[in-house]
Amino acid sequence: MTCAGAALTVRNGVTTDYRAVAAGESLTIPADGYVLWMGSAFTATHYYQIPELGRTVAMEPYLRVEDEEGFVMDGVTSLISGAPRLVKDGAIETYLDPGFTEARFTTSITPRTAVGTTADGKLLLVSVPSASIQQMRELMLQLGCQDAINLDGGASTAMYYNGQTLATPGRQLTTTLQVFVNP
């Protein structure tokens, strides 16, 4: 972990361990579960409560609103979301979801991160130091994306690959998207 915080370990659907985690400390993810990491900025809030050990928990992905394209959740174990959508079915998408019409989501030039998929099934994670949403749309399309969404940007933009920091965040991050490739 690059930031201090706390880690809750869940094994076979039961909370088994909770402890403080120092900056730079490594965490082991159990094969039969997962680890939820919470940054110290979150755990210091007045509304945060230390999780109870021995409690049964379940992570259940869901869609907040029904998907008009008929996406089926069967077999989904985790998912991410973002907005606005950049590319849909191989074409630039200009529709903006309600709540994403502010300049920071549209015209502002800021660090940005996006994720997309190509027609041949490749996953692309892209980070740029400075772009508008329109520039990100054009970039993801040029990279061959059939579908792409904008992720968190600004000071949240970071990218780490193969032991090297490619984009340094401007703040402590409480959540990261991590992709592991099995040999």
N, C-alpha and C positions, 0 to 999 in steps of 0.2 A: 504494500500500500504506500502510495506517495504521501498520504495524509493520515493524521491520527484519527481515531474514531473507535467504534465498537463493532464486534462481529458476533452474529448469532448463527450457530450451526444447527442445521436441521438434518436429521438422519431418519430415513424410513418414515417421514411424515411427523416426526416428533422433535421438539426443540431439545437439544442435548447439551449445548454449551453456549455461554455468553461471556465475553471478556473484552477488556479494553485492548486496542491494537495501536501500537506505536507507529509513527511515520517510518517508512522503510521496512517494516516487518512483513514477512511473507505469510500468507494464509494457505492452508491445505484444504482443498474442496473434497469432501468425502465422495467415494464412488456411489454410495447409496443415498446421496442427498445434495445439499447445497449450502452456501454461506451467504447470509445477508449482511452486507457491510453498511454501516451508517456513520457518516462523518460527524466529527465532534461539534460542528456548528448545529447539526440537527439534534444530537443527543443532549445538547445544552439548553434546548428550548424548554419552556415551562410546560408544554403539552406532551413532551416525550416521557414514556414510562418504560422502565427496564422490562424486557420480555420475561414471562414466566417459563422456567424450565419444566420439561415433562409434558408440555402442552401439545396436543395434536393440532397440526396445521396442514393446510393444503394450498398450493398455488394453483389457481384456476384462471387461465387466460380467458378474456372475454372481450367482446366488442361493445363499446359504450353506445353506439348507434348501429342499427342494422346496416349491413353492407349491401348497397344497391347492385353490386356485381355478383352477389350470391356466394361470397367466400364461405367455405365450410370450415368450422373449427375442429373437426374430427382429427385427432392425432397431433394437434398443436400442443407443444409443451412450453413454449415461450414466444413472445412477440414483442416488437417495438412499434412505436408510432412516431409520426412527425408530421409537420405541415409547413408550408403548403406542398401539395403534390407538384412535382416538377415535370415529369414525363409520364404519359399514360398511353399504353398500346402503341409505343413507338413515335408519339407526337408530343410536342410541347403542350402542357396542360396549363391553362391560364385561370381556371376557376379558383377562387379563394374561399376556403371554409370560413364561416362566421367566426370571428375572434382572431382571424389572421389577416386583417386588412390594414393594420398599422404599418407605418413606414419601416419599422425594424424588421418586418416580415416581407416587405415588398421592395421599396426603392433604396433603402439604406445600403451603403457599401460597408460591409463588415466581414470579419472572418466567418466562414460557413463550413458546415459538414453535411454531406448527403450520402445516401445509400441507394443503389440501384441494381437492377438485374438486366442481363443481356439476353438476347434470343437464344443463345446456346447455354444458358443457365449459369453464367458467371455472376458472382456477387462483387460489386464494386463499392468500396468505401472511399470517399473522396473528401479531402480537406483542402481548403484554399484560404490564403491569408486575407483576401479582400474581394468581395463580389456582391452584386445585387442578386435578387431572386431570379430575375430574367437572365442574368449571366450564368447562374447555376443551371437553369433550365437548358440553355444552349450548350453548356459544357457537358452535362449528362447525356444529352442527345448525341453530341459529337463523339462521346466515348462509347456509343452504341447501346445505350440503355433503352430497353423497351418500357420499363417502369422505373421511376425514381421518386424519392421523397426527400425533402429538406429535414435535417435533424437540428438539434440545438446548435446555436452559433454564438457569435460574439466571444465573450470571455470563456465560454464553455467549450470552444473549439480546441480540440487536442487530437493528436494522433501519435501512436507509439507502434513501431513495427520492428521486429527482428532485433530487439535490444537497443533501438535508437529512437529518440524522441524526434518526430518529424514536425510536429506543431505543438507548441507549449501553451497550455491553457493560461488564461489571465486570472484564474481563481481556483480555489480548491474544488475538485469535482466530487459530488456525492454518488454519482452513478456513471458507470462506463459500459459501453458495448464492447464485449471481448469476443473475438472469433478465434477458435482453435482449429487447426487443420490436423487431422490424423494422418500419419504417414501411410 
